[in-house]
Amino acid sequence: MILKNKRTKERIQLSYTEFQSRFAKEIKMALESFIQTDNNKPYFKYNKNPESNFYFDLQWNFNHFRNSDWYIEQL
């Protein structure tokens, strides 16, 4: 997975486990924001595990549901 810093244009390449440990706080914030947004959409109410939807498209959700200088450029 390749991450890029929006301000410095620095790129880093991490494995999925390295990404999880280094960006745990950002992932948690993005997941909470995603769940809050999805709870306002009536067609998502039936889903008992919104976390699975979040990880289904991790790149888009991580990049759009949290404020950070880093974003996932490529999986």
C-alpha positions in Angstrom: 0.0 0.0 0.0 1.4 3.4 -0.9 0.5 6.5 1.1 1.2 10.1 0.2 1.4 13.2 2.3 -0.8 16.0 0.9 1.4 18.8 2.1 5.0 17.4 1.7 4.2 15.0 -1.2 6.3 12.4 0.6 5.4 8.8 -0.3 5.7 5.8 1.9 5.1 2.1 1.2 3.7 0.0 4.0 2.3 -3.5 4.4 -1.3 -3.7 5.6 -0.3 -4.6 9.1 2.2 -1.7 9.2 -0.5 0.6 8.0 -2.9 -0.6 10.7 -0.4 0.0 13.5 0.8 3.3 12.2 -2.6 4.8 11.3 -4.7 3.2 14.0 -6.1 6.5 15.2 -7.0 7.7 11.7 -8.6 4.4 10.8 -10.7 4.6 14.0 -11.8 8.2 13.3 -12.6 7.3 9.6 -14.6 4.2 10.7 -16.6 6.2 13.3 -17.4 8.9 10.7 -18.4 6.3 8.2 -20.7 4.6 10.6 -22.3 7.9 11.7 -22.8 8.8 8.0 -24.2 5.4 7.1 -26.6 5.4 10.1 -28.3 8.4 8.5 -28.9 6.5 5.3 -32.1 4.3 5.6 -30.9 1.7 3.1 -27.9 0.8 5.3 -30.0 0.2 8.4 -30.2 -3.6 7.7 -26.4 -4.1 7.8 -25.4 -5.5 11.1 -21.7 -5.0 10.5 -20.9 -1.6 8.9 -17.2 -2.2 9.5 -17.3 -4.8 6.7 -18.6 -2.1 4.3 -15.9 0.3 5.5 -13.1 -2.2 4.8 -14.7 -3.3 1.5 -13.5 0.0 0.0 -10.8 1.0 2.4 -9.0 3.4 0.1 -12.0 5.5 -0.6 -13.4 5.5 2.9 -10.0 6.2 4.5 -9.4 9.1 2.2 -12.8 10.7 2.5 -14.0 10.0 6.1 -11.1 11.5 8.1 -8.9 14.6 8.2 -5.2 13.8 7.9 -2.3 14.8 5.8 -1.9 11.2 4.6 -4.1 9.5 2.0 -3.9 6.1 0.4 -2.7 6.5 -3.1 -2.6 2.9 -4.1 -3.5 -0.4 -2.5 
